[in-house]
Amino acid sequence: MDNDGSEKKILAVKDAHEGITRRGFLGTLSTGVAATILMMPTFSSALSKDKTWGSPVRPPDGSLSTEETFFAEFAKTFTIDPRDRYFAAAQKGSMPTPIMKRYKDGLDQVARDPFPVYLEPSAETREKIARCYGANTDEIAIARNTTDAVAMILSGIDWKPGDELLTSTMEYPNCVATMLRVATRFGVTIREFGVPMHPSATAEEVIESARRQIKPGKTKVIFFSAITQSNGQKIPPRRMAKLAQQYGLITVVDGAHYGGMFDPKLNDIGVDFWGISGHKWQCGPGGTGILYARNGHHSPNPAPLPRFHLVRSGQLDTPLDGSRPTGFDIGNALSIYGFPESADWRALGDVCELWDVIGRGRIQNYILALADYLRQRLIARFGDGCLLQPTKDPELKSGIVAFTPFVDQSQRRDFKLAVTFQDRMLKEHLFHVGMGGLDSRGLTRAPSLEATALFSGCIPNRNSVTNAPEPTDIPFRASTGVWLTRRDINVFVDACEETAKKLVMR
Ligand SMILES: Cc1ncc(COP(=O)(O)O)c(C=O)c1O
Protein backbone atom coordinates (compact mmCIF):
# COMPACT_ATOMS: atom_id res chain seq x y z
CA MET A 1 0.00 0.00 0.00
CA ASP A 2 1.56 3.32 -0.93
CA ASN A 3 1.04 6.69 0.73
CA ASP A 4 -1.61 7.61 -1.75
CA GLY A 5 -3.56 4.43 -0.96
CA SER A 6 -3.35 4.96 2.82
CA GLU A 7 -4.54 8.52 2.43
CA LYS A 8 -7.56 7.35 0.47
CA LYS A 9 -8.41 4.90 3.21
CA ILE A 10 -8.04 7.45 5.98
CA LEU A 11 -10.37 9.75 4.06
CA ALA A 12 -12.77 6.87 3.59
CA VAL A 13 -12.87 6.08 7.31
CA LYS A 14 -13.34 9.78 8.06
CA ASP A 15 -16.13 10.00 5.49
CA ALA A 16 -17.86 6.96 6.92
CA HIS A 17 -17.75 8.41 10.43
CA GLU A 18 -18.95 11.81 9.29
CA GLY A 19 -21.93 10.31 7.53
CA ILE A 20 -20.77 11.08 4.00
CA THR A 21 -22.50 8.79 1.55
CA ARG A 22 -21.07 5.45 0.59
CA ARG A 23 -21.35 6.50 -3.02
CA GLY A 24 -19.07 9.48 -2.24
CA PHE A 25 -16.47 7.07 -0.91
CA LEU A 26 -16.83 4.73 -3.84
CA GLY A 27 -16.03 7.65 -6.09
CA THR A 28 -12.49 7.58 -4.71
CA LEU A 29 -11.93 4.08 -6.08
CA SER A 30 -11.45 2.89 -9.62
CA THR A 31 -14.75 2.15 -11.35
CA GLY A 32 -14.13 -1.59 -11.46
CA VAL A 33 -13.72 -1.93 -7.70
CA ALA A 34 -16.51 0.52 -6.91
CA ALA A 35 -18.86 -1.54 -9.06
CA THR A 36 -17.56 -4.66 -7.42
CA ILE A 37 -18.48 -3.44 -3.96
CA LEU A 38 -21.87 -2.15 -5.02
CA MET A 39 -22.64 -5.62 -6.27
CA MET A 40 -21.97 -7.05 -2.82
CA PRO A 41 -25.10 -6.02 -0.93
CA THR A 42 -24.43 -7.85 2.36
CA PHE A 43 -20.77 -7.10 2.41
CA SER A 44 -21.09 -3.46 1.48
CA SER A 45 -23.63 -2.98 4.24
CA ALA A 46 -21.27 -4.75 6.68
CA LEU A 47 -18.52 -2.43 5.55
CA SER A 48 -20.57 0.70 6.08
CA LYS A 49 -21.55 -0.44 9.62
CA ASP A 50 -18.00 -1.42 10.48
CA LYS A 51 -16.30 1.52 12.15
CA THR A 52 -12.82 0.17 11.47
CA TRP A 53 -13.19 -0.53 7.80
CA GLY A 54 -10.34 0.50 5.64
CA SER A 55 -8.09 0.24 8.68
CA PRO A 56 -4.67 -0.93 7.52
CA VAL A 57 -4.06 -2.87 10.74
CA ARG A 58 -6.18 -4.93 13.08
CA PRO A 59 -8.29 -2.45 15.07
CA PRO A 60 -7.13 -1.75 18.63
CA ASP A 61 -9.85 -3.92 20.15
CA GLY A 62 -9.51 -6.31 17.24
CA SER A 63 -9.76 -9.62 18.96
CA LEU A 64 -10.32 -12.54 16.67
CA SER A 65 -14.00 -12.53 17.69
CA THR A 66 -14.49 -8.92 16.50
CA GLU A 67 -12.75 -9.65 13.24
CA GLU A 68 -14.60 -12.91 12.76
CA THR A 69 -17.92 -11.06 12.42
CA PHE A 70 -16.47 -8.90 9.67
CA PHE A 71 -14.79 -11.76 7.81
CA ALA A 72 -17.83 -14.01 8.15
CA GLU A 73 -19.68 -11.38 6.10
CA PHE A 74 -16.85 -11.28 3.59
CA ALA A 75 -16.95 -15.09 3.42
CA LYS A 76 -20.47 -14.84 1.99
CA THR A 77 -19.01 -13.37 -1.20
CA PHE A 78 -17.27 -16.68 -1.97
CA THR A 79 -19.10 -19.58 -3.59
CA ILE A 80 -16.98 -22.30 -2.00
CA ASP A 81 -19.22 -25.29 -1.28
CA PRO A 82 -20.40 -24.70 2.31
CA ARG A 83 -19.97 -28.39 3.16
CA ASP A 84 -16.32 -28.06 2.26
CA ARG A 85 -14.62 -25.85 4.82
CA TYR A 86 -11.84 -25.07 2.42
CA PHE A 87 -8.36 -25.24 3.99
CA ALA A 88 -6.40 -25.27 0.72
CA ALA A 89 -5.86 -21.60 -0.23
CA ALA A 90 -2.19 -22.53 -0.59
CA GLN A 91 -3.12 -24.65 -3.58
CA LYS A 92 -5.75 -22.44 -5.19
CA GLY A 93 -7.88 -19.59 -3.95
CA SER A 94 -11.48 -18.84 -4.91
CA MET A 95 -12.66 -15.70 -6.70
CA PRO A 96 -15.17 -13.60 -4.75
CA THR A 97 -18.53 -13.53 -6.56
CA PRO A 98 -18.48 -9.91 -7.76
CA ILE A 99 -14.97 -10.30 -9.15
CA MET A 100 -16.07 -13.47 -10.89
CA LYS A 101 -19.19 -11.82 -12.30
CA ARG A 102 -17.18 -8.98 -13.88
CA TYR A 103 -14.66 -11.56 -15.07
CA LYS A 104 -17.40 -13.59 -16.78
CA ASP A 105 -18.84 -10.39 -18.29
CA GLY A 106 -15.36 -9.68 -19.61
CA LEU A 107 -15.09 -13.12 -21.18
CA ASP A 108 -18.49 -12.60 -22.84
CA GLN A 109 -17.44 -9.22 -24.16
CA VAL A 110 -14.22 -10.60 -25.62
CA ALA A 111 -16.11 -13.48 -27.22
CA ARG A 112 -18.55 -11.06 -28.82
CA ASP A 113 -15.82 -8.74 -30.05
CA PRO A 114 -12.40 -10.36 -29.82
CA PHE A 115 -10.54 -7.87 -31.99
CA PRO A 116 -9.55 -5.22 -29.41
CA VAL A 117 -7.92 -7.94 -27.22
CA TYR A 118 -7.55 -5.69 -24.18
CA LEU A 119 -10.64 -4.93 -22.05
CA GLU A 120 -8.49 -2.58 -20.03
CA PRO A 121 -5.09 -1.23 -21.10
CA SER A 122 -2.47 -3.40 -19.43
CA ALA A 123 -0.68 -0.27 -18.17
CA GLU A 124 -3.81 0.48 -16.15
CA THR A 125 -3.95 -3.02 -14.66
CA ARG A 126 -0.22 -2.88 -13.90
CA GLU A 127 -0.68 0.49 -12.24
CA LYS A 128 -3.41 -0.94 -9.97
CA ILE A 129 -1.26 -3.92 -9.03
CA ALA A 130 1.75 -1.68 -8.41
CA ARG A 131 -0.28 0.56 -6.08
CA CYS A 132 -1.57 -2.44 -4.15
CA TYR A 133 1.85 -4.11 -3.92
CA GLY A 134 3.90 -1.04 -2.98
CA ALA A 135 5.84 -0.93 -6.23
CA ASN A 136 6.21 1.42 -9.19
CA THR A 137 4.26 0.55 -12.32
CA ASP A 138 7.45 0.06 -14.35
CA GLU A 139 8.44 -2.70 -11.89
CA ILE A 140 5.31 -4.79 -12.37
CA ALA A 141 4.67 -7.28 -15.16
CA ILE A 142 1.67 -9.54 -15.47
CA ALA A 143 2.78 -13.14 -15.53
CA ARG A 144 0.89 -16.42 -15.77
CA ASN A 145 1.71 -17.60 -12.24
CA THR A 146 4.68 -17.99 -9.89
CA THR A 147 6.22 -20.81 -11.89
CA ASP A 148 6.16 -18.68 -15.01
CA ALA A 149 7.51 -15.55 -13.29
CA VAL A 150 10.35 -17.42 -11.56
CA ALA A 151 11.28 -19.16 -14.82
CA MET A 152 11.45 -15.76 -16.58
CA ILE A 153 13.55 -14.30 -13.78
CA LEU A 154 16.05 -17.11 -13.25
CA SER A 155 16.49 -17.57 -16.99
CA GLY A 156 17.02 -13.83 -17.41
CA ILE A 157 19.90 -13.46 -14.93
CA ASP A 158 23.22 -12.62 -16.58
CA TRP A 159 24.86 -15.93 -15.55
CA LYS A 160 28.54 -16.73 -16.19
CA PRO A 161 30.05 -20.23 -15.97
CA GLY A 162 31.22 -20.89 -12.40
CA ASP A 163 28.57 -18.66 -10.79
CA GLU A 164 26.73 -20.13 -7.81
CA LEU A 165 23.02 -20.06 -7.15
CA LEU A 166 22.28 -20.33 -3.43
CA THR A 167 18.86 -21.68 -2.57
CA SER A 168 16.99 -23.25 0.32
CA THR A 169 16.20 -26.94 0.73
CA MET A 170 12.52 -26.10 0.72
CA GLU A 171 11.93 -24.92 -2.84
CA TYR A 172 8.89 -25.84 -4.86
CA PRO A 173 9.49 -28.57 -7.50
CA ASN A 174 8.58 -26.32 -10.46
CA CYS A 175 11.24 -23.86 -9.41
CA VAL A 176 13.72 -26.66 -8.69
CA ALA A 177 13.17 -27.76 -12.29
CA THR A 178 13.97 -24.24 -13.53
CA MET A 179 17.08 -24.07 -11.35
CA LEU A 180 18.34 -27.40 -12.71
CA ARG A 181 17.85 -26.23 -16.29
CA VAL A 182 19.54 -22.89 -15.69
CA ALA A 183 22.44 -24.58 -13.89
CA THR A 184 23.06 -27.03 -16.73
CA ARG A 185 22.66 -24.48 -19.47
CA PHE A 186 24.93 -21.78 -18.02
CA GLY A 187 27.44 -23.88 -16.03
CA VAL A 188 26.11 -22.65 -12.69
CA THR A 189 26.55 -24.55 -9.41
CA ILE A 190 23.54 -24.89 -7.11
CA ARG A 191 24.31 -24.74 -3.40
CA GLU A 192 21.70 -25.28 -0.69
CA PHE A 193 21.23 -23.94 2.80
CA GLY A 194 19.15 -25.87 5.35
CA VAL A 195 16.13 -24.14 6.87
CA PRO A 196 15.91 -24.34 10.68
CA MET A 197 12.31 -25.46 11.20
CA HIS A 198 12.08 -26.57 14.83
CA PRO A 199 9.35 -24.83 16.87
CA SER A 200 11.70 -22.38 18.57
CA ALA A 201 13.73 -21.53 15.43
CA THR A 202 14.41 -17.81 14.98
CA ALA A 203 14.74 -15.57 11.94
CA GLU A 204 18.34 -14.98 12.94
CA GLU A 205 19.06 -18.74 12.74
CA VAL A 206 17.59 -18.90 9.25
CA ILE A 207 19.70 -15.97 8.07
CA GLU A 208 22.87 -17.42 9.58
CA SER A 209 22.21 -20.74 7.86
CA ALA A 210 22.05 -18.93 4.51
CA ARG A 211 25.10 -16.82 5.34
CA ARG A 212 27.22 -19.93 6.03
CA GLN A 213 26.72 -21.11 2.46
CA ILE A 214 27.55 -17.83 0.70
CA LYS A 215 30.82 -18.11 -1.22
CA PRO A 216 31.98 -14.53 -1.74
CA GLY A 217 33.01 -13.97 -5.34
CA LYS A 218 31.14 -17.05 -6.51
CA THR A 219 27.58 -16.78 -5.20
CA LYS A 220 25.61 -14.57 -7.55
CA VAL A 221 21.96 -15.11 -6.61
CA ILE A 222 19.97 -16.18 -3.56
CA PHE A 223 16.64 -17.75 -4.45
CA PHE A 224 14.14 -18.74 -1.77
CA SER A 225 10.44 -18.97 -0.99
CA ALA A 226 9.09 -16.17 1.19
CA ILE A 227 6.73 -18.85 2.52
CA THR A 228 7.74 -22.43 1.90
CA GLN A 229 5.34 -24.91 0.37
CA SER A 230 6.54 -27.89 2.38
CA ASN A 231 6.01 -26.57 5.92
CA GLY A 232 4.57 -23.08 5.45
CA GLN A 233 7.30 -21.24 7.30
CA LYS A 234 8.54 -17.83 6.31
CA ILE A 235 12.07 -17.24 5.16
CA PRO A 236 12.08 -13.57 6.10
CA PRO A 237 12.52 -11.64 2.83
CA ARG A 238 13.55 -8.31 4.37
CA ARG A 239 16.40 -9.86 6.35
CA MET A 240 17.43 -12.02 3.38
CA ALA A 241 17.53 -8.93 1.15
CA LYS A 242 19.82 -7.21 3.67
CA LEU A 243 22.08 -10.25 3.85
CA ALA A 244 22.29 -10.41 0.06
CA GLN A 245 23.23 -6.76 -0.20
CA GLN A 246 26.09 -7.26 2.28
CA TYR A 247 27.64 -9.67 -0.25
CA GLY A 248 26.51 -7.92 -3.45
CA LEU A 249 24.08 -10.71 -4.38
CA ILE A 250 20.85 -10.61 -6.37
CA THR A 251 17.70 -11.74 -4.54
CA VAL A 252 14.96 -13.69 -6.29
CA VAL A 253 11.91 -14.64 -4.22
CA ASP A 254 9.18 -17.19 -4.80
CA GLY A 255 6.22 -15.26 -3.41
CA ALA A 256 3.52 -17.77 -4.39
CA HIS A 257 1.96 -17.44 -0.93
CA TYR A 258 2.99 -13.87 -0.17
CA GLY A 259 0.54 -11.95 -2.35
CA GLY A 260 -2.91 -11.86 -0.81
CA MET A 261 -1.68 -13.21 2.53
CA PHE A 262 0.80 -10.53 3.57
CA ASP A 263 0.65 -6.78 3.06
CA PRO A 264 3.25 -6.64 0.30
CA LYS A 265 5.25 -3.42 0.41
CA LEU A 266 7.65 -4.67 -2.24
CA ASN A 267 9.81 -1.58 -2.68
CA ASP A 268 10.31 -1.42 1.10
CA ILE A 269 11.50 -5.00 1.39
CA GLY A 270 14.60 -4.57 -0.75
CA VAL A 271 14.34 -7.75 -2.84
CA ASP A 272 15.35 -7.53 -6.53
CA PHE A 273 12.84 -9.92 -8.12
CA TRP A 274 9.58 -11.52 -7.02
CA GLY A 275 7.33 -14.11 -8.65
CA ILE A 276 3.85 -13.99 -7.08
CA SER A 277 0.74 -16.05 -7.58
CA GLY A 278 -2.48 -14.25 -8.51
CA HIS A 279 -4.67 -17.28 -7.98
CA LYS A 280 -3.81 -18.52 -4.49
CA TRP A 281 -4.28 -16.21 -1.48
CA GLN A 282 -4.88 -13.25 -3.78
CA CYS A 283 -7.98 -15.08 -5.13
CA GLY A 284 -7.65 -13.98 -8.76
CA PRO A 285 -8.26 -16.21 -11.78
CA GLY A 286 -6.12 -19.28 -12.42
CA GLY A 287 -3.19 -18.57 -14.71
CA THR A 288 -2.47 -15.10 -13.34
CA GLY A 289 0.64 -13.97 -11.55
CA ILE A 290 2.81 -10.97 -10.83
CA LEU A 291 6.45 -10.52 -11.76
CA TYR A 292 8.24 -7.75 -9.85
CA ALA A 293 11.61 -6.51 -11.10
CA ARG A 294 13.17 -3.74 -9.00
CA ASN A 295 13.75 -0.94 -11.47
CA GLY A 296 15.09 1.86 -9.31
CA HIS A 297 17.23 2.69 -6.28
CA HIS A 298 14.90 2.39 -3.30
CA SER A 299 16.38 3.16 0.10
CA PRO A 300 16.09 -0.48 1.34
CA ASN A 301 18.00 -1.51 -1.78
CA PRO A 302 20.12 1.18 -3.43
CA ALA A 303 22.31 -1.40 -5.25
CA PRO A 304 22.89 -0.96 -8.99
CA LEU A 305 20.25 -2.71 -11.08
CA PRO A 306 21.43 -6.16 -12.07
CA ARG A 307 21.81 -6.84 -15.77
CA PHE A 308 18.72 -8.76 -16.84
CA HIS A 309 17.88 -10.50 -20.13
CA LEU A 310 14.33 -10.52 -21.40
CA VAL A 311 13.50 -14.12 -22.27
CA ARG A 312 9.93 -13.57 -23.33
CA SER A 313 9.05 -10.15 -24.71
CA GLY A 314 7.64 -9.02 -28.01
CA GLN A 315 9.08 -5.54 -27.54
CA LEU A 316 11.62 -4.86 -30.27
CA ASP A 317 13.26 -1.64 -29.11
CA THR A 318 14.80 -3.02 -25.91
CA PRO A 319 18.51 -3.42 -25.27
CA LEU A 320 19.73 -6.90 -26.22
CA ASP A 321 22.56 -6.99 -23.68
CA GLY A 322 20.50 -6.99 -20.48
CA SER A 323 21.19 -3.35 -19.65
CA ARG A 324 18.47 -0.95 -18.59
CA PRO A 325 18.67 2.56 -19.99
CA THR A 326 17.13 5.35 -17.89
CA GLY A 327 13.37 5.29 -18.14
CA PHE A 328 13.23 1.72 -19.42
CA ASP A 329 9.82 0.27 -18.46
CA ILE A 330 10.86 -3.31 -17.80
CA GLY A 331 7.40 -4.19 -16.44
CA ASN A 332 5.85 -3.23 -19.75
CA ALA A 333 8.45 -5.11 -21.78
CA LEU A 334 7.85 -8.24 -19.69
CA SER A 335 4.08 -7.93 -20.17
CA ILE A 336 4.20 -8.01 -23.96
CA TYR A 337 3.88 -11.61 -25.06
CA GLY A 338 1.17 -12.38 -27.56
CA PHE A 339 -2.51 -11.81 -26.99
CA PRO A 340 -3.50 -12.51 -23.39
CA GLU A 341 -6.95 -13.35 -22.08
CA SER A 342 -7.58 -9.81 -21.01
CA ALA A 343 -10.53 -10.72 -18.74
CA ASP A 344 -8.01 -12.65 -16.59
CA TRP A 345 -5.71 -9.69 -16.34
CA ARG A 346 -8.47 -7.22 -15.54
CA ALA A 347 -9.87 -9.55 -12.84
CA LEU A 348 -6.42 -9.75 -11.25
CA GLY A 349 -6.32 -5.94 -11.04
CA ASP A 350 -9.86 -5.89 -9.63
CA VAL A 351 -9.20 -8.43 -6.91
CA CYS A 352 -5.96 -6.68 -5.92
CA GLU A 353 -7.91 -3.48 -5.45
CA LEU A 354 -10.61 -5.28 -3.49
CA TRP A 355 -7.96 -6.58 -1.07
CA ASP A 356 -6.77 -3.00 -0.60
CA VAL A 357 -10.30 -1.81 0.08
CA ILE A 358 -10.72 -4.38 2.82
CA GLY A 359 -7.26 -3.60 4.14
CA ARG A 360 -4.30 -5.82 3.40
CA GLY A 361 -2.98 -5.43 6.95
CA ARG A 362 -6.34 -6.49 8.24
CA ILE A 363 -6.44 -9.56 5.97
CA GLN A 364 -2.90 -10.48 6.97
CA ASN A 365 -3.68 -10.20 10.67
CA TYR A 366 -6.85 -12.25 10.38
CA ILE A 367 -5.15 -15.06 8.45
CA LEU A 368 -2.25 -15.12 10.94
CA ALA A 369 -4.56 -15.01 13.97
CA LEU A 370 -6.58 -17.93 12.59
CA ALA A 371 -3.37 -19.88 11.95
CA ASP A 372 -2.26 -19.26 15.55
CA TYR A 373 -5.64 -20.46 16.75
CA LEU A 374 -5.27 -23.62 14.67
CA ARG A 375 -1.78 -24.19 16.11
CA GLN A 376 -3.14 -23.86 19.66
CA ARG A 377 -5.96 -26.31 18.96
CA LEU A 378 -3.59 -28.82 17.39
CA ILE A 379 -1.18 -28.63 20.33
CA ALA A 380 -4.08 -29.03 22.78
CA ARG A 381 -5.14 -32.20 20.94
CA PHE A 382 -1.88 -33.79 19.78
CA GLY A 383 0.76 -32.37 22.09
CA ASP A 384 3.66 -29.95 21.80
CA GLY A 385 5.54 -31.93 19.19
CA CYS A 386 2.76 -31.93 16.60
CA LEU A 387 3.85 -28.78 14.75
CA LEU A 388 6.54 -29.13 12.10
CA GLN A 389 7.37 -25.46 11.77
CA PRO A 390 8.61 -22.55 13.90
CA THR A 391 5.90 -21.41 16.30
CA LYS A 392 7.57 -18.79 18.47
CA ASP A 393 9.17 -16.20 16.19
CA PRO A 394 6.43 -14.17 14.49
CA GLU A 395 8.83 -13.42 11.63
CA LEU A 396 8.71 -17.10 10.65
CA LYS A 397 4.96 -17.68 10.79
CA SER A 398 2.39 -17.66 8.01
CA GLY A 399 -1.17 -18.81 7.33
CA ILE A 400 0.03 -22.31 6.44
CA VAL A 401 0.15 -24.68 9.41
CA ALA A 402 2.30 -27.84 9.13
CA PHE A 403 1.60 -30.59 11.61
CA THR A 404 1.32 -34.30 12.25
CA PRO A 405 -1.43 -35.91 14.35
CA PHE A 406 0.78 -38.96 14.96
CA VAL A 407 2.87 -39.32 18.09
CA ASP A 408 5.04 -42.35 17.34
CA GLN A 409 8.19 -41.59 15.38
CA SER A 410 7.58 -44.57 13.09
CA GLN A 411 4.04 -43.37 12.32
CA ARG A 412 5.23 -39.83 11.68
CA ARG A 413 7.52 -41.16 8.96
CA ASP A 414 5.19 -43.75 7.45
CA PHE A 415 4.34 -42.56 3.94
CA LYS A 416 1.56 -45.11 3.44
CA LEU A 417 -0.10 -44.04 6.65
CA ALA A 418 0.24 -40.39 5.61
CA VAL A 419 -1.44 -41.02 2.27
CA THR A 420 -4.27 -42.89 4.00
CA PHE A 421 -4.77 -40.05 6.49
CA GLN A 422 -4.94 -37.52 3.67
CA ASP A 423 -7.34 -39.73 1.73
CA ARG A 424 -9.68 -40.35 4.67
CA MET A 425 -9.74 -36.66 5.61
CA LEU A 426 -11.09 -35.95 2.15
CA LYS A 427 -13.43 -38.91 1.75
CA GLU A 428 -14.90 -38.94 5.25
CA HIS A 429 -14.69 -35.27 6.25
CA LEU A 430 -14.35 -33.33 2.94
CA PHE A 431 -11.11 -31.68 4.02
CA HIS A 432 -8.31 -31.18 1.51
CA VAL A 433 -5.12 -31.59 3.51
CA GLY A 434 -1.76 -30.88 1.90
CA MET A 435 0.83 -33.56 2.55
CA GLY A 436 4.43 -34.42 1.93
CA GLY A 437 7.71 -32.66 1.60
CA LEU A 438 8.04 -31.52 -1.98
CA ASP A 439 8.52 -33.87 -4.85
CA SER A 440 10.50 -37.06 -4.96
CA ARG A 441 13.13 -35.21 -6.99
CA GLY A 442 14.12 -32.25 -4.78
CA LEU A 443 17.71 -31.03 -4.84
CA THR A 444 18.78 -33.35 -2.05
CA ARG A 445 17.26 -36.28 -3.94
CA ALA A 446 18.57 -38.97 -6.23
CA PRO A 447 20.88 -39.09 -8.13
CA SER A 448 22.64 -37.29 -5.26
CA LEU A 449 24.21 -39.92 -2.97
CA GLU A 450 22.96 -37.91 -0.03
CA ALA A 451 19.45 -38.90 -1.06
CA THR A 452 19.94 -42.28 0.62
CA ALA A 453 19.35 -40.50 3.94
CA LEU A 454 15.83 -39.58 2.90
CA PHE A 455 12.47 -41.36 2.74
CA SER A 456 9.26 -40.71 0.83
CA GLY A 457 7.24 -37.71 1.96
CA CYS A 458 9.87 -36.16 4.22
CA ILE A 459 11.21 -32.66 3.68
CA PRO A 460 14.74 -33.09 2.27
CA ASN A 461 16.14 -30.52 4.66
CA ARG A 462 19.75 -29.99 5.74
CA ASN A 463 21.26 -29.31 9.11
CA SER A 464 21.77 -25.57 9.28
CA VAL A 465 25.26 -25.91 10.78
CA THR A 466 26.76 -29.05 9.22
CA ASN A 467 24.68 -28.86 6.01
CA ALA A 468 24.24 -32.66 6.12
CA PRO A 469 20.86 -34.01 4.90
CA GLU A 470 18.35 -33.96 7.76
CA PRO A 471 15.03 -35.56 6.81
CA THR A 472 11.97 -34.48 8.73
CA ASP A 473 8.68 -36.06 9.77
CA ILE A 474 6.02 -36.04 7.06
CA PRO A 475 4.10 -32.74 7.22
CA PHE A 476 0.37 -32.26 6.73
CA ARG A 477 -0.67 -28.74 5.80
CA ALA A 478 -3.76 -26.64 6.38
CA SER A 479 -4.17 -23.04 5.17
CA THR A 480 -6.29 -20.51 7.01
CA GLY A 481 -8.01 -18.67 4.15
CA VAL A 482 -10.06 -15.52 4.76
CA TRP A 483 -13.35 -17.41 4.51
CA LEU A 484 -12.69 -19.51 7.63
CA THR A 485 -13.69 -18.97 11.24
CA ARG A 486 -12.67 -20.61 14.51
CA ARG A 487 -15.68 -22.89 14.28
CA ASP A 488 -14.36 -24.33 10.99
CA ILE A 489 -11.01 -24.86 12.66
CA ASN A 490 -12.59 -26.73 15.57
CA VAL A 491 -14.38 -29.05 13.14
CA PHE A 492 -11.12 -29.59 11.25
CA VAL A 493 -9.17 -30.50 14.40
CA ASP A 494 -11.93 -32.92 15.49
CA ALA A 495 -11.76 -34.58 12.07
CA CYS A 496 -7.97 -34.91 12.32
CA GLU A 497 -8.26 -36.55 15.72
CA GLU A 498 -11.01 -38.95 14.70
CA THR A 499 -9.16 -39.96 11.52
CA ALA A 500 -5.78 -40.39 13.20
CA LYS A 501 -7.29 -42.43 16.06
CA LYS A 502 -9.06 -44.77 13.65
CA LEU A 503 -5.87 -45.32 11.69
CA VAL A 504 -3.65 -45.93 14.69
CA MET A 505 -6.12 -48.25 16.43
CA ARG A 506 -6.59 -50.50 13.37
C1 LIG B 1 6.12 -22.18 -2.80
C2 LIG B 1 5.41 -22.38 -4.10
N1 LIG B 1 5.95 -21.88 -5.22
C3 LIG B 1 5.35 -22.01 -6.43
C4 LIG B 1 4.16 -22.67 -6.55
C5 LIG B 1 3.52 -22.75 -7.91
O1 LIG B 1 2.54 -21.76 -7.95
P1 LIG B 1 1.91 -21.21 -9.28
O2 LIG B 1 0.67 -21.99 -9.53
O3 LIG B 1 1.62 -19.76 -8.98
O4 LIG B 1 2.92 -21.36 -10.35
C6 LIG B 1 3.57 -23.23 -5.43
C7 LIG B 1 2.30 -23.96 -5.52
O5 LIG B 1 1.75 -24.47 -4.60
C8 LIG B 1 4.21 -23.07 -4.17
O6 LIG B 1 3.69 -23.59 -3.05
The ligand as a Gaussian input file, in Angstrom:
#p B3LYP/6-31G(d) Opt

LIG

0 1
 C        6.125000     -22.179000      -2.797000
 C        5.411000     -22.376000      -4.102000
 N        5.949000     -21.881000      -5.224000
 C        5.353000     -22.006000      -6.427000
 C        4.162000     -22.668000      -6.555000
 C        3.522000     -22.746000      -7.907000
 O        2.539000     -21.758000      -7.946000
 P        1.905000     -21.207000      -9.283000
 O        0.674000     -21.989000      -9.532000
 O        1.615000     -19.764000      -8.977000
 O        2.919000     -21.358000     -10.348000
 C        3.570000     -23.229000      -5.428000
 C        2.299000     -23.963000      -5.522000
 O        1.754000     -24.470000      -4.597000
 C        4.207000     -23.072000      -4.171000
 O        3.685000     -23.588000      -3.051000

